[in-house]
Amino acid sequence: MNDIKLVCFDMDDTLINQNSWYKLNLALGVTPEEDKEMYEAYGSGSLSYADWTERLIFLYKQRGLATKTNITQALISYVFKEGAIELVNYLQHKGYEVVIISGSFDLLVSHVADALGVVHYKANTDFVLNSDDYLETLRSEGDEVHAKLRHLKGFCRELGIPLDQCACIGDGANDIELFKYTQKGITFKDAPDPVKATAWKVVNTLSDIKQLL
């Protein structure tokens, strides 16, 4: 579509085959039951994003596995979704600005962006390590839902592109605000119903997006 100038990608389960938060949690000693309990509490509104993050930091430190080596090994062993590399190359060749905005970690998002040749990216969370390379805390941009929209607006200002000339590709609840504001959200048939309900287009695979853009 001629009016679209910027394409914004989510990362987890969109460009790569993993949920990086879940993968990291397991690697740092958080049990699947603990992870599920916190996720559901956040989803129900009984646990704020800040409290969720603080509880994770507590558990990471308590389990004693939160070293730079363990964090890096857990996150960097990702696999690209089928068609991801080809789609990004196609969009860049067509002249679209491509950005990645993720609720994940800067360590991983920067790695993925570099592998794809994407210059503009933003992660919501970063690790702060102590002098012994153990996790001290997590530095966060805040609730992912609002942070992702704020980051997209920032890229739009930087690149001189109106928000309504952006298409957003994602699969999660934290992409819904992006979809609402741009009115050009693209998601997948296996995405949750609330995400599909706010999407402009629903596709089967990343490769199908070439027919839209």
Residue pairs with C-beta under 8 A, 6 or more apart in sequence:
1 167
1 212
1 213
3 164
3 165
4 96
4 165
4 166
4 167
4 184
4 213
5 96
5 97
5 161
5 165
5 166
6 96
6 97
6 98
6 99
6 155
6 156
6 159
6 161
6 165
6 166
6 167
7 91
7 96
7 97
7 98
7 99
7 166
7 167
7 168
7 169
7 213
8 99
8 100
8 101
8 152
8 155
8 166
8 167
8 168
8 169
8 178
9 15
9 88
9 98
9 99
9 100
9 101
9 169
9 170
10 100
10 101
10 102
10 168
10 169
10 170
10 171
10 172
10 174
10 175
11 20
11 100
11 102
11 104
11 108
11 109
11 112
12 18
12 19
12 20
12 21
12 102
12 103
12 104
12 172
13 19
13 81
13 171
13 172
14 81
14 84
14 169
14 170
14 171
14 206
15 80
15 81
15 84
15 88
15 100
15 112
15 116
16 78
16 79
16 80
16 81
16 84
16 112
17 78
17 79
17 80
17 81
18 78
18 79
20 75
20 78
20 104
20 105
20 108
21 103
21 104
22 35
23 74
23 75
24 71
24 74
24 75
24 105
25 34
25 35
25 56
26 32
26 35
26 74
27 65
27 70
27 71
27 73
27 74
28 59
28 60
28 63
28 65
28 66
28 70
28 71
28 74
29 59
29 60
29 62
29 63
29 64
29 65
30 56
30 59
30 60
30 63
34 59
38 47
38 52
38 55
38 56
41 47
41 52
42 48
42 49
42 52
43 173
47 55
49 140
49 142
49 143
49 144
50 140
50 142
53 125
53 138
53 140
56 138
57 135
57 137
57 138
60 66
60 135
61 134
61 135
66 134
66 135
67 133
67 134
67 135
68 127
68 129
68 133
68 134
69 133
71 107
71 127
71 135
72 107
75 105
75 107
75 108
75 111
76 107
76 108
76 111
78 108
78 112
80 115
81 206
82 205
82 206
82 207
83 205
83 206
83 207
84 116
84 206
85 116
86 207
87 206
87 207
87 209
87 210
88 98
88 116
88 117
88 118
89 117
90 210
91 98
91 213
92 98
92 117
94 213
96 213
97 120
97 155
97 159
97 161
98 116
98 118
98 120
99 118
99 120
99 121
99 122
99 152
99 155
100 109
100 112
100 113
100 116
100 118
100 120
100 121
100 122
101 121
101 122
101 148
101 151
101 152
101 155
101 178
102 108
102 109
102 121
102 122
102 123
102 124
102 148
103 123
103 124
103 125
103 144
103 147
103 148
103 172
103 174
104 123
104 124
104 125
105 123
105 125
105 126
105 127
106 123
106 125
106 126
106 127
107 126
107 127
108 123
109 121
109 122
109 123
110 121
110 123
112 118
112 121
113 119
113 121
120 155
120 158
120 159
122 151
122 154
122 155
124 140
124 141
124 142
124 144
124 147
124 148
124 151
125 138
125 139
125 140
125 141
126 138
126 139
126 140
127 135
127 138
127 139
128 135
128 136
128 137
128 138
128 139
129 135
129 136
130 136
141 147
141 150
141 151
144 174
145 173
145 174
145 176
145 177
146 177
148 174
148 175
148 177
148 178
149 177
149 178
149 181
152 163
152 166
152 168
152 178
152 181
152 182
153 163
155 161
156 162
156 163
156 166
163 181
163 182
164 182
164 183
164 184
166 182
166 184
167 182
167 184
167 185
167 186
167 200
167 212
167 213
168 175
168 178
168 179
168 182
168 184
168 185
168 186
169 185
169 186
169 187
169 206
169 209
170 178
170 179
170 185
170 186
170 187
170 195
171 187
171 188
171 190
171 191
171 195
172 191
172 192
172 195
173 192
173 194
173 195
175 185
175 187
175 195
176 185
176 194
176 195
176 198
178 185
179 185
179 187
179 195
179 198
179 199
179 200
180 198
183 200
184 200
185 195
185 198
185 199
185 200
185 201
186 199
186 200
186 201
186 202
186 203
186 209
186 212
187 195
187 196
187 199
187 201
187 202
187 203
188 202
188 203
188 204
188 205
189 196
189 202
189 203
189 204
191 199
191 202
196 202
201 212
203 209
203 212
